Amino acid sequence: MATTTATITLSSADILSDALSVSATSTLYKDASTSTGLDQVRMGRNEIATGTTFDLLDATAAGEDKSNWVYIVNKETDPTYYVLITMYDKGIGRLYSGDWMYIPWGQGYGGGTAAKDDIEIEAFNGTCTVEWACFHEGETLTTQAD
């Protein structure tokens, strides 16, 4: 069994009247389990030309009702270059140079069609290089073609 742990720390000396320091850690488990960790990962690196929109991660029926966690980072250094992340025709957010996101990903929640839950990405103001990883518990294959 693999053990995958995610940790985030937020700190600021001047965002509030007192210093801010928040830290959280979570172990990634398979769906409906607190003993079996996630054991698979898909990852990649893509260069996205300005104005290009494509599916960064395709949702599948085999991935429905499974635990999935997605990490995406915009590796560009120009502060005006950003990517827009969308799912089910809804904007999740913009990642400017150096920005990253880490979210749970539910495949199969987009109105009963897994394809609606694809994670899409579009680049603005210049070609953006993104790196991504999807930590997941695996997929239930239903046909030989899967």
C-alpha positions in Angstrom: 0.0 0.0 0.0 1.3 3.4 -0.9 1.1 6.3 1.5 0.8 9.7 0.0 0.6 12.8 2.2 -0.3 16.3 1.2 0.9 19.3 3.3 0.1 23.0 2.9 1.5 25.8 5.0 0.3 29.4 4.7 2.1 32.2 6.5 2.3 35.9 6.4 3.8 38.5 8.7 1.7 41.4 7.5 -1.6 40.3 6.0 -3.3 40.7 9.4 -2.6 42.7 12.5 -0.9 39.5 13.9 1.2 37.0 12.0 -0.7 34.4 10.2 0.5 30.8 10.3 -1.7 27.9 9.2 -0.6 24.4 8.4 -2.6 21.3 7.4 -1.7 17.7 6.5 -3.8 15.0 5.0 -3.1 11.4 4.0 -4.7 10.5 0.7 -6.9 7.4 1.0 -9.0 5.4 -1.4 -12.7 6.3 -1.5 -14.6 5.4 1.8 -11.4 4.1 3.5 -9.1 5.3 6.2 -6.7 2.4 5.9 -5.9 2.0 2.3 -3.9 4.7 0.6 -4.0 5.9 -3.0 -1.7 3.7 -5.1 -1.5 5.2 -8.6 -0.4 8.4 -10.2 -0.6 10.0 -13.7 1.5 13.0 -14.4 2.8 15.1 -17.3 4.2 18.3 -18.6 2.5 20.3 -21.4 3.3 23.5 -23.3 0.0 25.3 -24.1 0.1 27.9 -26.9 -1.9 31.2 -26.4 -5.6 30.7 -27.2 -5.3 26.9 -27.2 -7.9 25.0 -25.1 -7.7 21.3 -24.5 -8.5 18.6 -22.0 -5.6 18.4 -19.5 -7.2 15.4 -17.8 -10.0 13.3 -19.3 -12.7 12.1 -16.9 -13.7 8.5 -17.5 -16.5 6.2 -16.5 -13.8 3.9 -15.0 -12.8 6.7 -12.7 -16.2 7.6 -11.4 -16.8 7.3 -7.6 -13.1 7.0 -7.0 -10.7 9.2 -5.0 -8.7 11.6 -7.3 -6.5 14.5 -6.3 -5.1 16.8 -8.9 -2.0 19.1 -8.7 -1.4 21.7 -11.5 1.4 24.3 -11.6 2.1 27.1 -14.1 5.9 26.9 -14.6 6.2 30.2 -16.5 8.1 33.2 -15.1 6.4 36.1 -16.9 3.8 37.4 -14.5 1.4 38.2 -17.3 1.2 34.6 -18.6 -1.6 32.6 -17.1 -3.8 29.6 -17.7 -7.5 29.3 -17.1 -8.7 26.0 -15.6 -12.3 25.0 -16.2 -14.5 22.0 -15.6 -18.1 21.5 -16.8 -17.9 24.9 -18.6 -17.2 26.6 -15.2 -14.1 28.5 -14.4 -12.2 27.1 -11.5 -9.5 29.7 -11.6 -6.5 31.3 -13.2 -3.0 30.2 -12.5 -0.4 33.0 -13.1 3.3 32.3 -13.3 4.4 30.1 -10.4 0.8 29.6 -9.2 -0.4 26.1 -8.4 -3.6 24.4 -7.4 -4.4 21.2 -5.5 -8.0 19.9 -5.6 -10.1 16.8 -5.2 -11.5 15.7 -8.6 -14.9 14.0 -8.9 -15.3 12.2 -12.1 -18.9 11.6 -13.1 -20.6 14.5 -11.3 -21.1 16.6 -14.3 -24.7 15.8 -15.1 -24.2 12.1 -15.4 -21.6 12.3 -18.2 -18.0 11.7 -17.2 -16.7 13.8 -20.2 -18.3 16.9 -18.7 -15.9 16.5 -15.8 -12.7 16.8 -17.9 -10.3 19.3 -16.6 -9.7 21.8 -19.4 -6.9 24.4 -19.7 -6.4 27.5 -21.8 -3.3 29.7 -22.1 -3.3 33.5 -22.3 -0.7 36.1 -23.2 2.0 33.6 -24.2 2.8 29.9 -24.3 2.6 28.4 -20.8 4.3 25.3 -19.6 2.3 23.4 -17.0 3.1 20.4 -14.9 0.4 18.2 -13.4 -0.2 15.1 -11.4 -3.3 13.1 -10.6 -3.1 10.9 -7.6 -5.8 8.3 -7.7 -6.9 4.9 -6.5 -7.1 3.3 -9.9 -9.9 2.8 -12.4 -12.4 0.0 -12.7 -12.0 -1.2 -16.3 -15.3 -2.4 -17.8 -14.2 -3.5 -21.2 -11.1 -4.8 -22.9 -10.8 -1.5 -24.8 -10.4 0.4 -21.5 
